[in-house]
Amino acid sequence: MAPGMLLAFAGACALLFLKPGPAMSVIVANSVGYGVRGGLVSVAGNVTGFILLLAVVGLGLSWIAATMQAWFDWIRLGGAVYLAWLGLSRLRNAGRAASYGENPTGELFRDGFVVAVANPEVLLFLAAFLPPFVDPRSPAGPQIFALAVVFVLISAIAGALLAVLAGQARQFLSGGRLKYIDYLSGGLLVVAGLWLGWPSLEMLL
């Protein structure tokens, strides 16, 4: 691919990840609640979810895409309920013990992964977002692979920067103000759940 095309795609990806959404809320919530490391683990889960969706798009697994589209609203509502439940749990136990215990690597990874794959719009967006950057005069496979790599790298970098910045909030909420960490992270998770599920809820109602 032409370097200019890759740079244009990278810029479009960067603008995409600057847009607030459920994934951003989860990363910020877990960074505030569990520090920079917790946020980075959630970013890893989020990126893994994106890789899975990119594989579906890149390999042309149309039957998976069709199945997800058929269950579009229910998949998204399931993810929304999960995130809201996590947020309410943190709010209910604010200031007591960490919701996930001492070393919640698996749970934090799961949070990031769920918020990526539970939003079928991401799959549909990728299916529409990648083709315009593919040159029809060259083989499509290597180009899609290159675009997928750029997308994953930009998502990882953007998520990591967000996790580092949000993780610094813990330094200002230490000691007796520990419960405010849970209030903030729990509230963000509830917001992420509402953000993710609201379009589907409106359609079903």
N, C-alpha and C positions, 0 to 999 in steps of 0.2 A: 504494500500500500504506500501511497505517497505520504511523506512525512507531514505535509500540510493537512491532509485529511485526518491523520491520527491526532494531530494537535487540535483540530476543530472538534473532533469527537471528544477528546479529553476535556476541552473547555465546556462542551455541552454537559458532560458528566458532572463536572465540578459545580456548574450552576444547578444541576438537578439535585445534588446532595446538599446544597445550601438551603433548599426549600424545607421548611419545618414539616415534620410528619411523625407517624407512629414510631418508626425506627429511631429517629433522633431522640424522641422522648424516652424510649427504653434505654438507650445508651447513656443519656444524661442522668436518668433515674438511678441506674446501677453504678455509674461513676460517683454520684453524690453519696449513694448508700454504702458502697463498698470500696471506694477509692479508685485510683487510676487503673489498677490491675483489674478490678471488677468490670470497669467500663471496657477495657481492652478485650476481656474474655467475651463480653456481649458483642463487641465488634466482630470478633472471630466467628461467633455463631451467625451473625447477620451476613457476613461475607460468604460463609459456607452455604447459607440459604440462597444467596444470589448466584453462586456457582452452580447449584442444582438447577435453578431456573434457567440460567444461561445454557446449561447442557440440554435442557428440554428444547429451548429455542434453536440452538445450534445444530442439534442432531435431528431436528424436524420431527420430534415425537408428537405429532398432531393429536393422537388419541389421548395423551395425557393432558394436553392443553384443552382439548374439547371436554374432557371429564371435569377439569377444574372450572371451566367456564360454565358448565351445566350446574355445578354446585357452588358457583361464584359467591352468592350472598351467604350461604350457610358456612362455607369455609371461613369467610371473613368474620362473620359473627362469632364463630367458635374461637378464633384468635382474639377477638375483642373481649369476649367474656373472660378468657384466660388472663389477659392483661389487667382488666378491671379487678378481677378477683385477687391478683397479686397486689395491686395497689391498695385495695381495701384491707388486706391482711396486714400490710405494713402500717397503715393508718391505725388499725385496731391495736397493734402491738408496739406503737411508737414509744421509744425510750426504754424498752425492755431488752429483749435480745434480738440479734440480727435474725431476720426472717429465714435466712438460709443456713444459719449456723456459722461455724468458724471458717470453713474453706469451701465456699459454695460454687466452685468452678463449673461443675456440670449444670447446675441450675441457671447460672448466669449465661452460659453458652446457649442453653435451651431458650432462654428469653429472646436472645438476639436472633436465633434461628427461626423461632415461631413467628416473630413479627415480620420476617422476610417472606416465608412461604405461606403464611396465612392471609396474605394480601394478594389475591389473584390479579389485581390490577398491575402488579409489578411484571407478571408474566406477559400480559397483554401489551404493556408498555414496551417491554424489551422486544417483543415481536414486531412492533411498529417502529421502534427507535433505531434498531440496527440496520435494516435494509437500505435506508437512504444513504448510508455511508459506504455501501458496498459498490465497487466499480463493476458493472456488468461485463466489461471487456476482459476481466481477469477471473480466475477460479474463485468461487464464493467461499469455499471452506476455509482456506488460510486467512482470508480477510475477516471472516466472522470470528475465527479463533483470536486474531490480533485484537479485534475490537473488544472481545470478551475479556482478554487479559487487561486491557486498558481500563475497562469498566471496573473490574475487580480491584485493580491497584488504586484507582481514584477513590472507590468506596472505602477501601481499607485505610488509606491516608486520611480522608475526611473524617471517618469515624474515630480514628486514633487521636487526631487533633481535638475533636470534640470531647473525647473521653479524658484527655489530659487537662483540658481547660475546666471541664465540669468537676473533675476529681479534686481540683484545688479548693473547691467550696468546703470540703471537709475540714480544712485548716481553720476556717472561720466559724465552724459549728461544732467545736470539740467541747469536752467537759460536760457541764450541766446543760448545754444546749444540744446535746446529742439527739434528743427526740425530734428536733426540728429537721434533722437529716431524714428521719423516717417520714415526717410530714411532707417534706419536699419531694422525696423520691416516690413515696406512695401516691401523692397527688399527681405527679407526672405520669405514673403508670396508669392511673384512672383516666387521665386525659388522653393517653395513647390508645387505650381501649375504646373510648368514645370516638376518637378521631378515626380509628380503623373501622368501627362498626356502624357509624351513623349513616353513611350512604346506603348500606344494605338494609338497615332498619327502616329507613324511609321507603325503600322499594317494597319491602315486605308488608309494611303497614298501608 
